[in-house]
Amino acid sequence: MPEERNDQLTDTQRAAREQLERRVTELIEQADQRAALFQARPTTKELDEGRSVQDPAIIYDPEAAPPGPPWHYDVTPDEVAEKQQKKEKRAEKRQKVKETALEKTPKKLKNPSSLQVRFRTGLVYTLLTIACVFAGNIPTMLYLMVVAGICAGEFYYMLRSDAKLPNEALGIGGAVLFIPATYFFGMAGALVVAIVLLIALLVWYVFWLRARIQDVAISFFGAAYTGLLLCGLMVIRQAVAPPWGGLVMFMIFLSVWANDAFAYFVGSKIGKHKLAPRVSPKKSWEGFFAGLVGSMLVWAVMSFIPGIVLSIPQALVFGLVCGLMEVLGDLAESRIKRNSGFKDSGTIMPGHGGLLDRTDSLFLASVTAAFLMVVGGVIPYAVPF
């Protein structure tokens, strides 16, 4: 009897196993059939043309599907062709501009080395910065607004390529408005812009069903990162009596440039120990300490500027702290690029990449400098409560 029971149990188990295998095979075949086609929700354009949300979903063949993440699947072939044509036209225009510029370029300036291109681009950026900073408060405000807008655009462009959906219009608008709000109304104005921006993003999140909460966070962070942090420069520019306000602001720019220059030249010559190999492989500890020295030297010179109360020991400490923040800002932007798969944030500055690549250290340095100067009593600025 025990042997018969064991045989029966074995047959039952064998039958159950065969039935399970058949069911698994059926489910795999069904999954393959479903994977062959996929559905897409109606686009805003299709809704405007009369299509209802309750209408059957459009089914696309994967071979005819446009490239990109799932939220791009509802793009029609005509729209893909139209985008491709616009992209080709823009490329042709850029090529014509390059060819025209190359024809008018003297022979001795043609075929420059990468270092020459980097130097010339940096020289143009430096001269433009100096001109705007020393021209007055309004040119400084306009200059910072342009910088904030371009950097925000580059930031959102990288994040879009990383499968994010930020609201670029609200983000860039908020980044730009932080600067004039601070100029006309102080930090209270910046706070109002931040609140209005957050409310606008929440409204967008509620009524645009494709938006995710991380898209709201990225949109707000991009505006604060590229716009709000630069407000520290406006605080310093307005707090110090002219003409010294422009000089103090320029020295903060110079401390950032000195940090970059010292770190680059020392690191490229004797740098052997990697600072953050997984984030920025080219940075070394030797260059890091050299950059801190460069920043501290500029702040020491800043202590001799009239209109501010800054001792040399205090200037050295402030220079050290700002230098650390400059490196942190640089590494943070490098981490963003690495996560998004970008080498440069843009192409607006040949030899440097994008404007965000050039000003990444300035964001944290500006807000840190303003905080240290206000709290340390270096500049006469009353913080409203």
C-alpha positions as CSV (number, residue, x, y, z in Angstrom):
1,M,0.0,0.0,0.0
2,P,2.7,2.6,0.8
3,E,4.4,1.8,-2.6
4,E,1.1,2.3,-4.5
5,R,0.4,5.6,-2.6
6,N,3.9,6.8,-3.5
7,D,3.3,5.9,-7.1
8,Q,0.0,7.8,-7.1
9,L,1.6,10.8,-5.6
10,T,4.4,10.8,-8.1
11,D,1.9,10.6,-11.0
12,T,-0.1,13.5,-9.5
13,Q,3.0,15.6,-9.1
14,R,4.1,14.7,-12.6
15,A,0.7,15.8,-14.0
16,A,0.7,19.0,-12.0
17,R,4.2,19.8,-13.2
18,E,3.2,19.2,-16.8
19,Q,0.1,21.4,-16.4
20,L,2.2,24.2,-14.8
21,E,4.7,24.1,-17.7
22,R,1.9,24.3,-20.2
23,R,0.5,27.3,-18.4
24,V,3.8,29.0,-18.2
25,T,4.3,28.5,-21.9
26,E,0.9,30.0,-22.6
27,L,1.6,33.0,-20.5
28,I,5.0,33.6,-22.2
29,E,3.3,33.4,-25.6
30,Q,0.6,35.9,-24.5
31,A,3.2,38.2,-23.1
32,D,5.2,38.1,-26.4
33,Q,2.0,38.8,-28.4
34,R,1.2,41.8,-26.1
35,A,4.8,43.1,-26.4
36,A,4.5,43.1,-30.1
37,L,2.1,46.0,-29.9
38,F,1.7,48.8,-27.4
39,Q,-0.9,51.5,-26.8
40,A,-0.4,55.2,-26.4
41,R,-2.6,57.9,-24.7
42,P,-3.9,60.8,-26.8
43,T,-1.7,63.8,-27.2
44,T,-2.7,67.3,-26.4
45,K,-2.8,68.0,-30.1
46,E,-5.1,65.1,-30.7
47,L,-7.4,66.2,-27.9
48,D,-7.5,69.7,-29.5
49,E,-8.5,68.1,-32.8
50,G,-11.5,66.4,-31.3
51,R,-10.3,63.1,-30.0
52,S,-11.7,62.1,-26.6
53,V,-9.9,60.6,-23.7
54,Q,-12.5,57.7,-23.7
55,D,-11.6,56.9,-27.4
56,P,-9.8,53.6,-28.0
57,A,-6.0,54.0,-27.5
58,I,-3.9,54.1,-30.6
59,I,-1.9,50.9,-31.2
60,Y,1.6,51.3,-32.7
61,D,3.9,48.7,-34.2
62,P,7.3,48.8,-32.5
63,E,9.1,48.9,-35.8
64,A,7.3,52.1,-36.8
65,A,7.5,53.6,-33.3
66,P,9.5,56.8,-33.0
67,P,12.7,56.7,-30.9
68,G,12.7,57.9,-27.4
69,P,11.1,57.0,-24.0
70,P,7.5,55.8,-23.7
71,W,6.0,59.3,-23.4
72,H,7.2,59.9,-27.0
73,Y,5.4,56.9,-28.4
74,D,2.3,59.0,-29.4
75,V,4.3,61.1,-31.8
76,T,3.0,60.5,-35.3
77,P,5.4,59.7,-38.3
78,D,4.6,63.1,-39.8
79,E,5.6,64.9,-36.6
80,V,8.8,62.9,-36.5
81,A,9.6,63.8,-40.1
82,E,8.8,67.5,-39.4
83,K,11.1,67.5,-36.4
84,Q,13.8,65.9,-38.4
85,Q,13.5,68.5,-41.2
86,K,13.7,71.4,-38.6
87,K,16.7,69.8,-37.1
88,E,18.4,69.5,-40.5
89,K,17.6,73.1,-41.3
90,R,19.1,74.3,-38.0
91,A,22.2,72.3,-38.7
92,E,22.5,73.8,-42.2
93,K,22.2,77.3,-40.7
94,R,24.8,76.7,-38.1
95,Q,27.2,75.3,-40.7
96,K,26.7,78.3,-42.9
97,V,27.4,80.6,-40.0
98,K,30.6,78.7,-39.2
99,E,31.7,78.8,-42.8
100,T,31.1,82.5,-43.1
101,A,33.0,83.2,-39.9
102,L,35.8,81.0,-41.1
103,E,36.1,82.8,-44.4
104,K,36.4,86.2,-42.6
105,T,38.9,84.8,-40.1
106,P,42.6,85.8,-40.7
107,K,44.9,82.9,-41.7
108,K,47.0,83.1,-38.6
109,L,43.9,82.5,-36.5
110,K,42.6,79.5,-38.4
111,N,43.1,76.0,-37.1
112,P,43.8,77.0,-33.5
113,S,44.7,74.5,-30.9
114,S,42.3,73.5,-28.2
115,L,44.2,75.7,-25.7
116,Q,44.0,78.7,-28.0
117,V,40.2,78.2,-28.5
118,R,39.8,77.9,-24.7
119,F,41.8,81.0,-24.1
120,R,39.9,83.1,-26.7
121,T,36.5,82.0,-25.5
122,G,37.5,82.6,-21.9
123,L,38.8,86.1,-22.8
124,V,35.5,87.1,-24.5
125,Y,33.6,85.8,-21.4
126,T,35.9,87.7,-19.0
127,L,35.7,91.0,-20.9
128,L,32.0,90.8,-21.2
129,T,31.7,90.1,-17.5
130,I,34.0,93.0,-16.6
131,A,32.1,95.4,-18.8
132,C,28.7,94.5,-17.3
133,V,29.9,94.4,-13.7
134,F,31.5,97.8,-13.8
135,A,28.8,99.4,-16.0
136,G,26.3,99.7,-13.2
137,N,23.6,97.9,-11.3
138,I,21.2,97.6,-14.3
139,P,23.8,96.1,-16.7
140,T,24.8,93.7,-13.9
141,M,21.2,92.7,-13.3
142,L,20.7,92.1,-17.0
143,Y,23.9,90.1,-17.3
144,L,23.0,87.8,-14.4
145,M,19.5,87.3,-15.9
146,V,21.0,86.2,-19.1
147,V,23.5,83.9,-17.4
148,A,20.7,82.4,-15.2
149,G,18.4,81.8,-18.2
150,I,21.1,80.1,-20.4
151,C,22.3,78.0,-17.5
152,A,18.8,76.9,-16.7
153,G,18.1,76.0,-20.3
154,E,21.3,73.9,-20.4
155,F,20.3,72.2,-17.1
156,Y,16.9,71.2,-18.3
157,Y,18.2,70.1,-21.6
158,M,20.5,67.6,-19.9
159,L,17.8,66.4,-17.6
160,R,15.3,65.8,-20.5
161,S,17.9,63.5,-22.0
162,D,17.9,61.6,-18.7
163,A,14.2,60.7,-19.1
164,K,12.9,63.6,-17.0
165,L,10.1,66.0,-18.0
166,P,10.8,69.4,-16.4
167,N,8.7,72.4,-17.2
168,E,11.3,74.5,-18.9
169,A,9.2,77.6,-19.4
170,L,8.4,77.9,-15.7
171,G,11.9,76.9,-14.7
172,I,13.8,79.3,-16.9
173,G,11.3,82.1,-16.2
174,G,11.7,81.6,-12.5
175,A,15.5,81.5,-12.7
176,V,15.5,84.7,-14.6
177,L,13.0,86.5,-12.3
178,F,15.0,85.7,-9.2
179,I,17.6,88.3,-10.2
180,P,15.4,91.4,-10.7
181,A,13.2,90.5,-7.7
182,T,16.3,90.6,-5.5
183,Y,17.4,93.8,-7.1
184,F,14.1,95.7,-6.6
185,F,12.8,94.0,-3.4
186,G,15.7,92.4,-1.7
187,M,15.6,88.8,-0.5
188,A,11.9,89.2,0.2
189,G,11.4,89.5,-3.6
190,A,13.3,86.3,-4.1
191,L,11.1,84.5,-1.6
192,V,8.0,85.7,-3.4
193,V,9.3,84.4,-6.7
194,A,10.1,81.1,-5.1
195,I,6.6,80.7,-3.7
196,V,4.9,81.8,-6.9
197,L,7.1,79.4,-8.9
198,L,6.2,76.5,-6.6
199,I,2.5,77.2,-6.8
200,A,2.7,77.4,-10.6
201,L,4.5,74.1,-10.8
202,L,1.9,72.5,-8.5
203,V,-0.9,73.7,-10.8
204,W,1.0,72.4,-13.8
205,Y,1.4,69.0,-12.0
206,V,-2.3,68.8,-11.1
207,F,-3.6,69.6,-14.6
208,W,-0.9,68.0,-16.8
209,L,-1.3,64.3,-16.0
210,R,1.9,63.2,-17.6
211,A,4.0,65.2,-15.1
212,R,5.4,63.3,-12.2
213,I,6.4,64.7,-8.8
214,Q,10.1,64.3,-9.7
215,D,9.5,66.6,-12.7
216,V,8.1,69.2,-10.3
217,A,11.1,68.8,-8.1
218,I,13.6,69.1,-10.9
219,S,11.9,72.1,-12.4
220,F,12.1,74.0,-9.0
221,F,15.6,72.8,-8.3
222,G,16.9,74.0,-11.7
223,A,15.5,77.5,-11.2
224,A,16.8,77.7,-7.7
225,Y,20.2,76.3,-8.7
226,T,20.8,78.6,-11.6
227,G,18.9,81.7,-10.5
228,L,18.4,81.9,-6.8
229,L,22.0,81.2,-5.9
230,L,23.2,84.0,-8.2
231,C,21.1,86.5,-6.1
232,G,24.0,86.7,-3.7
233,L,25.9,88.7,-6.2
234,M,23.1,91.3,-6.5
235,V,23.0,91.5,-2.7
236,I,26.8,92.3,-2.6
237,R,26.6,94.7,-5.6
238,Q,23.9,96.8,-4.0
239,A,25.2,96.7,-0.4
240,V,28.6,98.2,-1.2
241,A,28.6,101.9,-2.2
242,P,29.6,102.7,-5.8
243,P,32.1,102.3,-7.4
244,W,33.4,99.7,-4.9
245,G,30.4,97.4,-5.2
246,G,31.3,96.5,-8.8
247,L,34.9,95.9,-7.8
248,V,33.9,93.6,-4.9
249,M,31.6,91.7,-7.2
250,F,34.4,91.4,-9.8
251,M,36.8,90.1,-7.1
252,I,34.3,87.3,-6.3
253,F,34.4,86.4,-10.0
254,L,38.1,86.6,-9.9
255,S,38.3,84.2,-6.9
256,V,36.4,81.6,-8.9
257,W,38.6,82.1,-11.9
258,A,41.8,81.9,-9.8
259,N,40.5,78.7,-8.2
260,D,39.9,77.1,-11.6
261,A,43.2,78.4,-13.0
262,F,45.4,77.3,-10.1
263,A,43.7,73.9,-9.9
264,Y,44.0,73.4,-13.7
265,F,47.7,74.3,-14.1
266,V,48.9,72.7,-10.9
267,G,46.8,69.6,-11.4
268,S,47.9,69.1,-15.0
269,K,51.6,69.4,-14.1
270,I,51.9,67.5,-10.8
271,G,48.5,66.1,-10.1
272,K,48.7,62.4,-9.3
273,H,46.2,61.7,-6.6
274,K,42.6,61.7,-7.8
275,L,40.1,63.8,-5.9
276,A,36.8,62.2,-7.1
277,P,37.6,59.7,-9.8
278,R,34.0,58.5,-10.3
279,V,32.6,62.1,-10.6
280,S,35.4,64.1,-12.2
281,P,38.4,61.9,-13.1
282,K,40.7,64.8,-14.1
283,K,40.6,66.6,-10.7
284,S,43.4,65.9,-8.3
285,W,44.1,66.7,-4.7
286,E,47.1,68.7,-5.7
287,G,45.0,70.9,-8.0
288,F,42.3,71.1,-5.2
289,F,44.7,72.6,-2.7
290,A,46.2,74.9,-5.3
291,G,42.8,76.2,-6.2
292,L,42.1,76.9,-2.5
293,V,45.3,78.9,-2.4
294,G,44.3,80.9,-5.4
295,S,40.9,81.7,-4.0
296,M,42.4,82.8,-0.6
297,L,44.9,85.1,-2.3
298,V,42.2,86.9,-4.2
299,W,40.2,87.4,-1.0
300,A,43.2,88.7,0.8
301,V,43.6,91.4,-1.9
302,M,39.8,92.1,-1.5
303,S,40.4,93.1,2.1
304,F,42.1,96.4,0.9
305,I,39.0,97.5,-1.1
306,P,37.3,100.6,0.5
307,G,33.6,100.3,1.4
308,I,33.9,96.9,3.2
309,V,35.3,96.0,6.6
310,L,37.4,92.9,6.0
311,S,40.6,91.9,7.9
312,I,43.2,89.8,6.2
313,P,42.7,86.8,8.6
314,Q,39.0,87.0,8.0
315,A,39.5,87.3,4.3
316,L,41.7,84.1,4.3
317,V,39.0,82.2,6.1
318,F,36.3,83.5,3.8
319,G,38.5,82.6,0.8
320,L,39.0,79.1,2.1
321,V,35.2,78.5,2.7
322,C,34.3,80.0,-0.7
323,G,37.0,77.9,-2.4
324,L,35.5,74.8,-0.9
325,M,32.1,75.8,-2.1
326,E,33.5,76.4,-5.6
327,V,34.9,72.9,-5.8
328,L,31.6,71.5,-4.5
329,G,29.7,73.4,-7.1
330,D,32.0,72.1,-9.8
331,L,31.7,68.5,-8.7
332,A,27.9,68.8,-8.4
333,E,27.6,69.9,-12.0
334,S,30.0,67.1,-13.1
335,R,27.8,64.6,-11.3
336,I,24.7,66.0,-13.1
337,K,26.5,65.6,-16.5
338,R,27.7,62.1,-15.7
339,N,24.3,61.0,-14.6
340,S,22.7,62.4,-17.8
341,G,25.4,61.1,-20.1
342,F,26.9,64.4,-21.2
343,K,30.5,65.5,-21.5
344,D,29.6,69.2,-21.7
345,S,26.4,71.0,-20.8
346,G,26.3,72.8,-24.1
347,T,28.3,74.3,-27.0
348,I,27.8,78.0,-26.5
349,M,31.5,78.4,-25.3
350,P,33.9,76.6,-27.6
351,G,36.7,75.0,-25.6
352,H,34.7,75.2,-22.4
353,G,31.4,73.6,-23.4
354,G,28.3,75.3,-22.1
355,L,27.9,78.3,-20.0
356,L,26.8,76.1,-17.1
357,D,30.3,74.4,-17.3
358,R,31.9,77.8,-16.9
359,T,29.7,79.1,-14.1
360,D,29.1,76.0,-12.1
361,S,31.5,77.1,-9.4
362,L,30.1,80.6,-9.3
363,F,26.6,79.6,-8.0
364,L,27.6,78.3,-4.5
365,A,30.5,80.8,-4.3
366,S,28.2,83.8,-4.8
367,V,25.6,82.8,-2.2
368,T,28.3,81.7,0.3
369,A,30.2,85.0,-0.2
370,A,27.0,87.0,0.4
371,F,26.2,85.0,3.5
372,L,29.7,85.3,5.0
373,M,29.8,89.0,4.3
374,V,26.4,89.8,5.7
375,V,26.8,87.6,8.8
376,G,30.4,88.8,9.3
377,G,29.5,92.4,9.1
378,V,31.7,93.0,6.1
379,I,28.9,94.7,4.1
380,P,26.1,96.9,5.4
381,Y,23.1,94.8,4.6
382,A,20.0,94.5,6.8
383,V,18.4,91.1,6.6
384,P,14.5,91.6,6.6
385,F,12.5,89.4,9.0
